[in-house]
Amino acid sequence: MGDPLADRPLTDPHPDRLSPADPCYRAIISAHADALERGALSYTDPATGLSVLTAAYLAGRGTCCDSGCRHCPYVD
């Protein structure tokens, strides 16, 4: 049995992982939503160019890896 998912939509990151005050917040949320819609495993971070895993991919793993993922669906 895997870890329970947090009580929020996969589109909404925990504010400790991505602050709404982040200057790139809207661009990040948009890139993540687009990746979720396309069924992609990751997206390119608009600020850094690094690959970021989607919440759907992380949820599919079944457990939190404790790596501090931006879109971790297990963090309450």
mmCIF file of the N, C-alpha and C atoms, coordinates in Angstrom:
data_MODEL
# 
_entry.id   MODEL 
# 
loop_
_atom_site.group_PDB 
_atom_site.id 
_atom_site.type_symbol 
_atom_site.label_atom_id 
_atom_site.label_alt_id 
_atom_site.label_comp_id 
_atom_site.label_asym_id 
_atom_site.label_entity_id 
_atom_site.label_seq_id 
_atom_site.pdbx_PDB_ins_code 
_atom_site.Cartn_x 
_atom_site.Cartn_y 
_atom_site.Cartn_z 
_atom_site.occupancy 
_atom_site.B_iso_or_equiv 
_atom_site.pdbx_formal_charge 
_atom_site.auth_seq_id 
_atom_site.auth_comp_id 
_atom_site.auth_asym_id 
_atom_site.auth_atom_id 
_atom_site.pdbx_PDB_model_num 
ATOM 1   N N  . MET A 1 1  ? 0.849  -1.189 0.000   1.00 0.00 ? 1  MET A N  1 
ATOM 2   C CA . MET A 1 1  ? 0.000  0.000  0.000   1.00 0.00 ? 1  MET A CA 1 
ATOM 3   C C  . MET A 1 1  ? 0.888  1.243  0.000   1.00 0.00 ? 1  MET A C  1 
ATOM 4   N N  . GLY A 1 2  ? 0.541  2.222  -0.809  1.00 0.00 ? 2  GLY A N  1 
ATOM 5   C CA . GLY A 1 2  ? 1.334  3.438  -0.920  1.00 0.00 ? 2  GLY A CA 1 
ATOM 6   C C  . GLY A 1 2  ? 0.953  4.492  0.098   1.00 0.00 ? 2  GLY A C  1 
ATOM 7   N N  . ASP A 1 3  ? 1.631  5.616  0.012   1.00 0.00 ? 3  ASP A N  1 
ATOM 8   C CA . ASP A 1 3  ? 1.345  6.755  0.886   1.00 0.00 ? 3  ASP A CA 1 
ATOM 9   C C  . ASP A 1 3  ? 0.028  7.404  0.461   1.00 0.00 ? 3  ASP A C  1 
ATOM 10  N N  . PRO A 1 4  ? -0.717 7.982  1.421   1.00 0.00 ? 4  PRO A N  1 
ATOM 11  C CA . PRO A 1 4  ? -1.948 8.691  1.042   1.00 0.00 ? 4  PRO A CA 1 
ATOM 12  C C  . PRO A 1 4  ? -1.621 10.021 0.368   1.00 0.00 ? 4  PRO A C  1 
ATOM 13  N N  . LEU A 1 5  ? -2.421 10.370 -0.606  1.00 0.00 ? 5  LEU A N  1 
ATOM 14  C CA . LEU A 1 5  ? -2.243 11.659 -1.284  1.00 0.00 ? 5  LEU A CA 1 
ATOM 15  C C  . LEU A 1 5  ? -2.758 12.788 -0.392  1.00 0.00 ? 5  LEU A C  1 
ATOM 16  N N  . ALA A 1 6  ? -2.169 13.960 -0.547  1.00 0.00 ? 6  ALA A N  1 
ATOM 17  C CA . ALA A 1 6  ? -2.619 15.151 0.171   1.00 0.00 ? 6  ALA A CA 1 
ATOM 18  C C  . ALA A 1 6  ? -4.014 15.526 -0.310  1.00 0.00 ? 6  ALA A C  1 
ATOM 19  N N  . ASP A 1 7  ? -4.731 16.245 0.510   1.00 0.00 ? 7  ASP A N  1 
ATOM 20  C CA . ASP A 1 7  ? -6.098 16.651 0.195   1.00 0.00 ? 7  ASP A CA 1 
ATOM 21  C C  . ASP A 1 7  ? -6.099 17.968 -0.581  1.00 0.00 ? 7  ASP A C  1 
ATOM 22  N N  . ARG A 1 8  ? -5.602 17.908 -1.813  1.00 0.00 ? 8  ARG A N  1 
ATOM 23  C CA . ARG A 1 8  ? -5.619 19.059 -2.713  1.00 0.00 ? 8  ARG A CA 1 
ATOM 24  C C  . ARG A 1 8  ? -5.471 18.530 -4.138  1.00 0.00 ? 8  ARG A C  1 
ATOM 25  N N  . PRO A 1 9  ? -5.911 19.286 -5.128  1.00 0.00 ? 9  PRO A N  1 
ATOM 26  C CA . PRO A 1 9  ? -5.776 18.835 -6.518  1.00 0.00 ? 9  PRO A CA 1 
ATOM 27  C C  . PRO A 1 9  ? -4.309 18.693 -6.914  1.00 0.00 ? 9  PRO A C  1 
ATOM 28  N N  . LEU A 1 10 ? -4.029 17.802 -7.849  1.00 0.00 ? 10 LEU A N  1 
ATOM 29  C CA . LEU A 1 10 ? -2.656 17.614 -8.326  1.00 0.00 ? 10 LEU A CA 1 
ATOM 30  C C  . LEU A 1 10 ? -2.097 18.875 -8.975  1.00 0.00 ? 10 LEU A C  1 
ATOM 31  N N  . THR A 1 11 ? -2.967 19.774 -9.375  1.00 0.00 ? 11 THR A N  1 
ATOM 32  C CA . THR A 1 11 ? -2.524 21.022 -10.006 1.00 0.00 ? 11 THR A CA 1 
ATOM 33  C C  . THR A 1 11 ? -1.980 22.028 -8.993  1.00 0.00 ? 11 THR A C  1 
ATOM 34  N N  . ASP A 1 12 ? -2.269 21.812 -7.702  1.00 0.00 ? 12 ASP A N  1 
ATOM 35  C CA . ASP A 1 12 ? -1.887 22.775 -6.669  1.00 0.00 ? 12 ASP A CA 1 
ATOM 36  C C  . ASP A 1 12 ? -0.706 22.292 -5.843  1.00 0.00 ? 12 ASP A C  1 
ATOM 37  N N  . PRO A 1 13 ? 0.476  22.893 -6.008  1.00 0.00 ? 13 PRO A N  1 
ATOM 38  C CA . PRO A 1 13 ? 1.609  22.502 -5.172  1.00 0.00 ? 13 PRO A CA 1 
ATOM 39  C C  . PRO A 1 13 ? 1.444  23.028 -3.750  1.00 0.00 ? 13 PRO A C  1 
ATOM 40  N N  . HIS A 1 14 ? 2.070  22.371 -2.799  1.00 0.00 ? 14 HIS A N  1 
ATOM 41  C CA . HIS A 1 14 ? 2.053  22.859 -1.425  1.00 0.00 ? 14 HIS A CA 1 
ATOM 42  C C  . HIS A 1 14 ? 2.816  24.184 -1.387  1.00 0.00 ? 14 HIS A C  1 
ATOM 43  N N  . PRO A 1 15 ? 2.310  25.201 -0.674  1.00 0.00 ? 15 PRO A N  1 
ATOM 44  C CA . PRO A 1 15 ? 2.977  26.510 -0.663  1.00 0.00 ? 15 PRO A CA 1 
ATOM 45  C C  . PRO A 1 15 ? 4.384  26.483 -0.079  1.00 0.00 ? 15 PRO A C  1 
ATOM 46  N N  . ASP A 1 16 ? 4.729  25.461 0.699   1.00 0.00 ? 16 ASP A N  1 
ATOM 47  C CA . ASP A 1 16 ? 6.108  25.337 1.191   1.00 0.00 ? 16 ASP A CA 1 
ATOM 48  C C  . ASP A 1 16 ? 7.059  24.910 0.080   1.00 0.00 ? 16 ASP A C  1 
ATOM 49  N N  . ARG A 1 17 ? 6.510  24.322 -0.972  1.00 0.00 ? 17 ARG A N  1 
ATOM 50  C CA . ARG A 1 17 ? 7.337  23.841 -2.084  1.00 0.00 ? 17 ARG A CA 1 
ATOM 51  C C  . ARG A 1 17 ? 7.381  24.841 -3.239  1.00 0.00 ? 17 ARG A C  1 
ATOM 52  N N  . LEU A 1 18 ? 6.322  25.641 -3.374  1.00 0.00 ? 18 LEU A N  1 
ATOM 53  C CA . LEU A 1 18 ? 6.279  26.701 -4.389  1.00 0.00 ? 18 LEU A CA 1 
ATOM 54  C C  . LEU A 1 18 ? 5.403  27.813 -3.844  1.00 0.00 ? 18 LEU A C  1 
ATOM 55  N N  . SER A 1 19 ? 6.038  28.876 -3.433  1.00 0.00 ? 19 SER A N  1 
ATOM 56  C CA . SER A 1 19 ? 5.317  30.002 -2.845  1.00 0.00 ? 19 SER A CA 1 
ATOM 57  C C  . SER A 1 19 ? 4.553  30.779 -3.918  1.00 0.00 ? 19 SER A C  1 
ATOM 58  N N  . PRO A 1 20 ? 3.311  31.142 -3.630  1.00 0.00 ? 20 PRO A N  1 
ATOM 59  C CA . PRO A 1 20 ? 2.578  32.002 -4.557  1.00 0.00 ? 20 PRO A CA 1 
ATOM 60  C C  . PRO A 1 20 ? 3.275  33.350 -4.782  1.00 0.00 ? 20 PRO A C  1 
ATOM 61  N N  . ALA A 1 21 ? 4.187  33.723 -3.899  1.00 0.00 ? 21 ALA A N  1 
ATOM 62  C CA . ALA A 1 21 ? 4.927  34.971 -4.049  1.00 0.00 ? 21 ALA A CA 1 
ATOM 63  C C  . ALA A 1 21 ? 6.127  34.833 -5.003  1.00 0.00 ? 21 ALA A C  1 
ATOM 64  N N  . ASP A 1 22 ? 6.446  33.618 -5.413  1.00 0.00 ? 22 ASP A N  1 
ATOM 65  C CA . ASP A 1 22 ? 7.562  33.393 -6.336  1.00 0.00 ? 22 ASP A CA 1 
ATOM 66  C C  . ASP A 1 22 ? 7.285  34.172 -7.619  1.00 0.00 ? 22 ASP A C  1 
ATOM 67  N N  . PRO A 1 23 ? 8.248  34.949 -8.124  1.00 0.00 ? 23 PRO A N  1 
ATOM 68  C CA . PRO A 1 23 ? 8.010  35.744 -9.335  1.00 0.00 ? 23 PRO A CA 1 
ATOM 69  C C  . PRO A 1 23 ? 7.653  34.908 -10.567 1.00 0.00 ? 23 PRO A C  1 
ATOM 70  N N  . CYS A 1 24 ? 8.013  33.645 -10.572 1.00 0.00 ? 24 CYS A N  1 
ATOM 71  C CA . CYS A 1 24 ? 7.706  32.773 -11.713 1.00 0.00 ? 24 CYS A CA 1 
ATOM 72  C C  . CYS A 1 24 ? 6.510  31.862 -11.441 1.00 0.00 ? 24 CYS A C  1 
ATOM 73  N N  . TYR A 1 25 ? 5.788  32.117 -10.351 1.00 0.00 ? 25 TYR A N  1 
ATOM 74  C CA . TYR A 1 25 ? 4.696  31.233 -9.931  1.00 0.00 ? 25 TYR A CA 1 
ATOM 75  C C  . TYR A 1 25 ? 3.712  30.937 -11.063 1.00 0.00 ? 25 TYR A C  1 
ATOM 76  N N  . ARG A 1 26 ? 3.191  31.970 -11.695 1.00 0.00 ? 26 ARG A N  1 
ATOM 77  C CA . ARG A 1 26 ? 2.179  31.766 -12.751 1.00 0.00 ? 26 ARG A CA 1 
ATOM 78  C C  . ARG A 1 26 ? 2.747  30.970 -13.931 1.00 0.00 ? 26 ARG A C  1 
ATOM 79  N N  . ALA A 1 27 ? 3.966  31.263 -14.319 1.00 0.00 ? 27 ALA A N  1 
ATOM 80  C CA . ALA A 1 27 ? 4.587  30.535 -15.432 1.00 0.00 ? 27 ALA A CA 1 
ATOM 81  C C  . ALA A 1 27 ? 4.816  29.068 -15.056 1.00 0.00 ? 27 ALA A C  1 
ATOM 82  N N  . ILE A 1 28 ? 5.214  28.823 -13.819 1.00 0.00 ? 28 ILE A N  1 
ATOM 83  C CA . ILE A 1 28 ? 5.449  27.449 -13.355 1.00 0.00 ? 28 ILE A CA 1 
ATOM 84  C C  . ILE A 1 28 ? 4.129  26.689 -13.311 1.00 0.00 ? 28 ILE A C  1 
ATOM 85  N N  . ILE A 1 29 ? 3.106  27.297 -12.726 1.00 0.00 ? 29 ILE A N  1 
ATOM 86  C CA . ILE A 1 29 ? 1.797  26.649 -12.631 1.00 0.00 ? 29 ILE A CA 1 
ATOM 87  C C  . ILE A 1 29 ? 1.257  26.348 -14.038 1.00 0.00 ? 29 ILE A C  1 
ATOM 88  N N  . SER A 1 30 ? 1.444  27.265 -14.947 1.00 0.00 ? 30 SER A N  1 
ATOM 89  C CA . SER A 1 30 ? 0.985  27.067 -16.321 1.00 0.00 ? 30 SER A CA 1 
ATOM 90  C C  . SER A 1 30 ? 1.742  25.922 -16.998 1.00 0.00 ? 30 SER A C  1 
ATOM 91  N N  . ALA A 1 31 ? 3.055  25.888 -16.839 1.00 0.00 ? 31 ALA A N  1 
ATOM 92  C CA . ALA A 1 31 ? 3.868  24.819 -17.435 1.00 0.00 ? 31 ALA A CA 1 
ATOM 93  C C  . ALA A 1 31 ? 3.481  23.458 -16.848 1.00 0.00 ? 31 ALA A C  1 
ATOM 94  N N  . HIS A 1 32 ? 3.245  23.422 -15.546 1.00 0.00 ? 32 HIS A N  1 
ATOM 95  C CA . HIS A 1 32 ? 2.846  22.169 -14.893 1.00 0.00 ? 32 HIS A CA 1 
ATOM 96  C C  . HIS A 1 32 ? 1.468  21.727 -15.389 1.00 0.00 ? 32 HIS A C  1 
ATOM 97  N N  . ALA A 1 33 ? 0.510  22.647 -15.453 1.00 0.00 ? 33 ALA A N  1 
ATOM 98  C CA . ALA A 1 33 ? -0.839 22.319 -15.924 1.00 0.00 ? 33 ALA A CA 1 
ATOM 99  C C  . ALA A 1 33 ? -0.805 21.805 -17.359 1.00 0.00 ? 33 ALA A C  1 
ATOM 100 N N  . ASP A 1 34 ? 0.006  22.427 -18.197 1.00 0.00 ? 34 ASP A N  1 
ATOM 101 C CA . ASP A 1 34 ? 0.143  21.984 -19.583 1.00 0.00 ? 34 ASP A CA 1 
ATOM 102 C C  . ASP A 1 34 ? 0.709  20.565 -19.638 1.00 0.00 ? 34 ASP A C  1 
ATOM 103 N N  . ALA A 1 35 ? 1.722  20.286 -18.823 1.00 0.00 ? 35 ALA A N  1 
ATOM 104 C CA . ALA A 1 35 ? 2.319  18.948 -18.787 1.00 0.00 ? 35 ALA A CA 1 
ATOM 105 C C  . ALA A 1 35 ? 1.293  17.920 -18.303 1.00 0.00 ? 35 ALA A C  1 
ATOM 106 N N  . LEU A 1 36 ? 0.511  18.266 -17.281 1.00 0.00 ? 36 LEU A N  1 
ATOM 107 C CA . LEU A 1 36 ? -0.513 17.355 -16.791 1.00 0.00 ? 36 LEU A CA 1 
ATOM 108 C C  . LEU A 1 36 ? -1.535 17.062 -17.892 1.00 0.00 ? 36 LEU A C  1 
ATOM 109 N N  . GLU A 1 37 ? -1.955 18.096 -18.594 1.00 0.00 ? 37 GLU A N  1 
ATOM 110 C CA . GLU A 1 37 ? -2.942 17.951 -19.661 1.00 0.00 ? 37 GLU A CA 1 
ATOM 111 C C  . GLU A 1 37 ? -2.430 17.051 -20.781 1.00 0.00 ? 37 GLU A C  1 
ATOM 112 N N  . ARG A 1 38 ? -1.151 17.157 -21.089 1.00 0.00 ? 38 ARG A N  1 
ATOM 113 C CA . ARG A 1 38 ? -0.548 16.348 -22.150 1.00 0.00 ? 38 ARG A CA 1 
ATOM 114 C C  . ARG A 1 38 ? -0.169 14.941 -21.680 1.00 0.00 ? 38 ARG A C  1 
ATOM 115 N N  . GLY A 1 39 ? -0.235 14.702 -20.372 1.00 0.00 ? 39 GLY A N  1 
ATOM 116 C CA . GLY A 1 39 ? 0.168  13.403 -19.836 1.00 0.00 ? 39 GLY A CA 1 
ATOM 117 C C  . GLY A 1 39 ? 1.678  13.241 -19.767 1.00 0.00 ? 39 GLY A C  1 
ATOM 118 N N  . ALA A 1 40 ? 2.388  14.371 -19.777 1.00 0.00 ? 40 ALA A N  1 
ATOM 119 C CA . ALA A 1 40 ? 3.853  14.334 -19.717 1.00 0.00 ? 40 ALA A CA 1 
ATOM 120 C C  . ALA A 1 40 ? 4.320  14.013 -18.295 1.00 0.00 ? 40 ALA A C  1 
ATOM 121 N N  . LEU A 1 41 ? 5.473  13.391 -18.182 1.00 0.00 ? 41 LEU A N  1 
ATOM 122 C CA . LEU A 1 41 ? 6.042  13.044 -16.882 1.00 0.00 ? 41 LEU A CA 1 
ATOM 123 C C  . LEU A 1 41 ? 6.696  14.238 -16.206 1.00 0.00 ? 41 LEU A C  1 
ATOM 124 N N  . SER A 1 42 ? 7.116  15.203 -17.015 1.00 0.00 ? 42 SER A N  1 
ATOM 125 C CA . SER A 1 42 ? 7.834  16.361 -16.483 1.00 0.00 ? 42 SER A CA 1 
ATOM 126 C C  . SER A 1 42 ? 7.628  17.558 -17.400 1.00 0.00 ? 42 SER A C  1 
ATOM 127 N N  . TYR A 1 43 ? 8.146  18.696 -16.949 1.00 0.00 ? 43 TYR A N  1 
ATOM 128 C CA . TYR A 1 43 ? 8.132  19.915 -17.767 1.00 0.00 ? 43 TYR A CA 1 
ATOM 129 C C  . TYR A 1 43 ? 9.431  20.656 -17.502 1.00 0.00 ? 43 TYR A C  1 
ATOM 130 N N  . THR A 1 44 ? 9.746  21.596 -18.358 1.00 0.00 ? 44 THR A N  1 
ATOM 131 C CA . THR A 1 44 ? 10.948 22.407 -18.184 1.00 0.00 ? 44 THR A CA 1 
ATOM 132 C C  . THR A 1 44 ? 10.608 23.621 -17.338 1.00 0.00 ? 44 THR A C  1 
ATOM 133 N N  . ASP A 1 45 ? 11.347 23.789 -16.237 1.00 0.00 ? 45 ASP A N  1 
ATOM 134 C CA . ASP A 1 45 ? 11.126 24.926 -15.345 1.00 0.00 ? 45 ASP A CA 1 
ATOM 135 C C  . ASP A 1 45 ? 11.394 26.221 -16.107 1.00 0.00 ? 45 ASP A C  1 
ATOM 136 N N  . PRO A 1 46 ? 10.427 27.151 -16.112 1.00 0.00 ? 46 PRO A N  1 
ATOM 137 C CA . PRO A 1 46 ? 10.610 28.392 -16.862 1.00 0.00 ? 46 PRO A CA 1 
ATOM 138 C C  . PRO A 1 46 ? 11.742 29.269 -16.331 1.00 0.00 ? 46 PRO A C  1 
ATOM 139 N N  . ALA A 1 47 ? 12.079 29.148 -15.062 1.00 0.00 ? 47 ALA A N  1 
ATOM 140 C CA . ALA A 1 47 ? 13.113 30.002 -14.478 1.00 0.00 ? 47 ALA A CA 1 
ATOM 141 C C  . ALA A 1 47 ? 14.514 29.418 -14.613 1.00 0.00 ? 47 ALA A C  1 
ATOM 142 N N  . THR A 1 48 ? 14.628 28.093 -14.484 1.00 0.00 ? 48 THR A N  1 
ATOM 143 C CA . THR A 1 48 ? 15.963 27.481 -14.440 1.00 0.00 ? 48 THR A CA 1 
ATOM 144 C C  . THR A 1 48 ? 16.316 26.636 -15.649 1.00 0.00 ? 48 THR A C  1 
ATOM 145 N N  . GLY A 1 49 ? 15.292 26.201 -16.389 1.00 0.00 ? 49 GLY A N  1 
ATOM 146 C CA . GLY A 1 49 ? 15.533 25.301 -17.512 1.00 0.00 ? 49 GLY A CA 1 
ATOM 147 C C  . GLY A 1 49 ? 15.701 23.845 -17.094 1.00 0.00 ? 49 GLY A C  1 
ATOM 148 N N  . LEU A 1 50 ? 15.585 23.559 -15.794 1.00 0.00 ? 50 LEU A N  1 
ATOM 149 C CA . LEU A 1 50 ? 15.714 22.190 -15.302 1.00 0.00 ? 50 LEU A CA 1 
ATOM 150 C C  . LEU A 1 50 ? 14.408 21.429 -15.499 1.00 0.00 ? 50 LEU A C  1 
ATOM 151 N N  . SER A 1 51 ? 14.486 20.122 -15.548 1.00 0.00 ? 51 SER A N  1 
ATOM 152 C CA . SER A 1 51 ? 13.315 19.272 -15.667 1.00 0.00 ? 51 SER A CA 1 
ATOM 153 C C  . SER A 1 51 ? 12.686 19.073 -14.290 1.00 0.00 ? 51 SER A C  1 
ATOM 154 N N  . VAL A 1 52 ? 11.356 19.230 -14.224 1.00 0.00 ? 52 VAL A N  1 
ATOM 155 C CA . VAL A 1 52 ? 10.612 19.097 -12.974 1.00 0.00 ? 52 VAL A CA 1 
ATOM 156 C C  . VAL A 1 52 ? 9.535  18.028 -13.176 1.00 0.00 ? 52 VAL A C  1 
ATOM 157 N N  . LEU A 1 53 ? 9.459  17.061 -12.257 1.00 0.00 ? 53 LEU A N  1 
ATOM 158 C CA . LEU A 1 53 ? 8.472  16.001 -12.348 1.00 0.00 ? 53 LEU A CA 1 
ATOM 159 C C  . LEU A 1 53 ? 7.079  16.528 -12.015 1.00 0.00 ? 53 LEU A C  1 
ATOM 160 N N  . THR A 1 54 ? 6.071  16.011 -12.711 1.00 0.00 ? 54 THR A N  1 
ATOM 161 C CA . THR A 1 54 ? 4.698  16.432 -12.453 1.00 0.00 ? 54 THR A CA 1 
ATOM 162 C C  . THR A 1 54 ? 4.130  15.700 -11.238 1.00 0.00 ? 54 THR A C  1 
ATOM 163 N N  . ALA A 1 55 ? 3.093  16.279 -10.660 1.00 0.00 ? 55 ALA A N  1 
ATOM 164 C CA . ALA A 1 55 ? 2.406  15.655 -9.532  1.00 0.00 ? 55 ALA A CA 1 
ATOM 165 C C  . ALA A 1 55 ? 1.793  14.321 -9.943  1.00 0.00 ? 55 ALA A C  1 
ATOM 166 N N  . ALA A 1 56 ? 1.295  14.223 -11.170 1.00 0.00 ? 56 ALA A N  1 
ATOM 167 C CA . ALA A 1 56 ? 0.694  12.970 -11.638 1.00 0.00 ? 56 ALA A CA 1 
ATOM 168 C C  . ALA A 1 56 ? 1.744  11.864 -11.693 1.00 0.00 ? 56 ALA A C  1 
ATOM 169 N N  . TYR A 1 57 ? 2.908  12.178 -12.205 1.00 0.00 ? 57 TYR A N  1 
ATOM 170 C CA . TYR A 1 57 ? 3.981  11.180 -12.230 1.00 0.00 ? 57 TYR A CA 1 
ATOM 171 C C  . TYR A 1 57 ? 4.339  10.752 -10.812 1.00 0.00 ? 57 TYR A C  1 
ATOM 172 N N  . LEU A 1 58 ? 4.514  11.721 -9.924  1.00 0.00 ? 58 LEU A N  1 
ATOM 173 C CA . LEU A 1 58 ? 4.886  11.412 -8.539  1.00 0.00 ? 58 LEU A CA 1 
ATOM 174 C C  . LEU A 1 58 ? 3.791  10.609 -7.836  1.00 0.00 ? 58 LEU A C  1 
ATOM 175 N N  . ALA A 1 59 ? 2.530  10.924 -8.093  1.00 0.00 ? 59 ALA A N  1 
ATOM 176 C CA . ALA A 1 59 ? 1.422  10.175 -7.500  1.00 0.00 ? 59 ALA A CA 1 
ATOM 177 C C  . ALA A 1 59 ? 1.434  8.733  -7.992  1.00 0.00 ? 59 ALA A C  1 
ATOM 178 N N  . GLY A 1 60 ? 1.789  8.550  -9.244  1.00 0.00 ? 60 GLY A N  1 
ATOM 179 C CA . GLY A 1 60 ? 1.844  7.216  -9.825  1.00 0.00 ? 60 GLY A CA 1 
ATOM 180 C C  . GLY A 1 60 ? 2.916  6.334  -9.210  1.00 0.00 ? 60 GLY A C  1 
ATOM 181 N N  . ARG A 1 61 ? 3.922  6.950  -8.607  1.00 0.00 ? 61 ARG A N  1 
ATOM 182 C CA . ARG A 1 61 ? 4.982  6.173  -7.949  1.00 0.00 ? 61 ARG A CA 1 
ATOM 183 C C  . ARG A 1 61 ? 4.460  5.485  -6.699  1.00 0.00 ? 61 ARG A C  1 
ATOM 184 N N  . GLY A 1 62 ? 3.446  6.089  -6.056  1.00 0.00 ? 62 GLY A N  1 
ATOM 185 C CA . GLY A 1 62 ? 2.820  5.462  -4.908  1.00 0.00 ? 62 GLY A CA 1 
ATOM 186 C C  . GLY A 1 62 ? 3.354  5.856  -3.545  1.00 0.00 ? 62 GLY A C  1 
ATOM 187 N N  . THR A 1 63 ? 4.536  6.455  -3.500  1.00 0.00 ? 63 THR A N  1 
ATOM 188 C CA . THR A 1 63 ? 5.109  6.887  -2.223  1.00 0.00 ? 63 THR A CA 1 
ATOM 189 C C  . THR A 1 63 ? 5.940  8.147  -2.413  1.00 0.00 ? 63 THR A C  1 
ATOM 190 N N  . CYS A 1 64 ? 6.102  8.880  -1.335  1.00 0.00 ? 64 CYS A N  1 
ATOM 191 C CA . CYS A 1 64 ? 6.959  10.061 -1.338  1.00 0.00 ? 64 CYS A CA 1 
ATOM 192 C C  . CYS A 1 64 ? 8.412  9.605  -1.262  1.00 0.00 ? 64 CYS A C  1 
ATOM 193 N N  . CYS A 1 65 ? 9.276  10.246 -2.031  1.00 0.00 ? 65 CYS A N  1 
ATOM 194 C CA . CYS A 1 65 ? 10.697 9.881  -2.031  1.00 0.00 ? 65 CYS A CA 1 
ATOM 195 C C  . CYS A 1 65 ? 11.514 10.758 -1.084  1.00 0.00 ? 65 CYS A C  1 
ATOM 196 N N  . ASP A 1 66 ? 10.869 11.721 -0.417  1.00 0.00 ? 66 ASP A N  1 
ATOM 197 C CA . ASP A 1 66 ? 11.534 12.628 0.529   1.00 0.00 ? 66 ASP A CA 1 
ATOM 198 C C  . ASP A 1 66 ? 12.668 13.431 -0.100  1.00 0.00 ? 66 ASP A C  1 
ATOM 199 N N  . SER A 1 67 ? 12.498 13.777 -1.374  1.00 0.00 ? 67 SER A N  1 
ATOM 200 C CA . SER A 1 67 ? 13.515 14.572 -2.067  1.00 0.00 ? 67 SER A CA 1 
ATOM 201 C C  . SER A 1 67 ? 13.148 16.047 -2.158  1.00 0.00 ? 67 SER A C  1 
ATOM 202 N N  . GLY A 1 68 ? 11.996 16.431 -1.614  1.00 0.00 ? 68 GLY A N  1 
ATOM 203 C CA . GLY A 1 68 ? 11.585 17.837 -1.665  1.00 0.00 ? 68 GLY A CA 1 
ATOM 204 C C  . GLY A 1 68 ? 11.017 18.253 -3.003  1.00 0.00 ? 68 GLY A C  1 
ATOM 205 N N  . CYS A 1 69 ? 10.401 17.331 -3.720  1.00 0.00 ? 69 CYS A N  1 
ATOM 206 C CA . CYS A 1 69 ? 9.861  17.634 -5.049  1.00 0.00 ? 69 CYS A CA 1 
ATOM 207 C C  . CYS A 1 69 ? 8.844  18.779 -4.989  1.00 0.00 ? 69 CYS A C  1 
ATOM 208 N N  . ARG A 1 70 ? 8.932  19.670 -5.953  1.00 0.00 ? 70 ARG A N  1 
ATOM 209 C CA . ARG A 1 70 ? 8.062  20.843 -6.005  1.00 0.00 ? 70 ARG A CA 1 
ATOM 210 C C  . ARG A 1 70 ? 6.585  20.480 -6.021  1.00 0.00 ? 70 ARG A C  1 
ATOM 211 N N  . HIS A 1 71 ? 6.230  19.453 -6.770  1.00 0.00 ? 71 HIS A N  1 
ATOM 212 C CA . HIS A 1 71 ? 4.824  19.086 -6.937  1.00 0.00 ? 71 HIS A CA 1 
ATOM 213 C C  . HIS A 1 71 ? 4.465  17.803 -6.188  1.00 0.00 ? 71 HIS A C  1 
ATOM 214 N N  . CYS A 1 72 ? 5.172  17.518 -5.099  1.00 0.00 ? 72 CYS A N  1 
ATOM 215 C CA . CYS A 1 72 ? 4.904  16.292 -4.334  1.00 0.00 ? 72 CYS A CA 1 
ATOM 216 C C  . CYS A 1 72 ? 3.426  16.246 -3.938  1.00 0.00 ? 72 CYS A C  1 
ATOM 217 N N  . PRO A 1 73 ? 2.714  15.194 -4.368  1.00 0.00 ? 73 PRO A N  1 
ATOM 218 C CA . PRO A 1 73 ? 1.295  15.096 -4.049  1.00 0.00 ? 73 PRO A CA 1 
ATOM 219 C C  . PRO A 1 73 ? 1.024  14.503 -2.668  1.00 0.00 ? 73 PRO A C  1 
ATOM 220 N N  . TYR A 1 74 ? 2.082  14.205 -1.922  1.00 0.00 ? 74 TYR A N  1 
ATOM 221 C CA . TYR A 1 74 ? 1.924  13.588 -0.607  1.00 0.00 ? 74 TYR A CA 1 
ATOM 222 C C  . TYR A 1 74 ? 2.094  14.572 0.546   1.00 0.00 ? 74 TYR A C  1 
ATOM 223 N N  . VAL A 1 75 ? 2.689  15.729 0.299   1.00 0.00 ? 75 VAL A N  1 
ATOM 224 C CA . VAL A 1 75 ? 2.956  16.707 1.342   1.00 0.00 ? 75 VAL A CA 1 
ATOM 225 C C  . VAL A 1 75 ? 1.653  17.407 1.735   1.00 0.00 ? 75 VAL A C  1 
ATOM 226 N N  . ASP A 1 76 ? 1.301  17.335 3.014   1.00 0.00 ? 76 ASP A N  1 
ATOM 227 C CA . ASP A 1 76 ? 0.090  17.998 3.509   1.00 0.00 ? 76 ASP A CA 1 
ATOM 228 C C  . ASP A 1 76 ? 0.383  19.418 3.928   1.00 0.00 ? 76 ASP A C  1 
# 
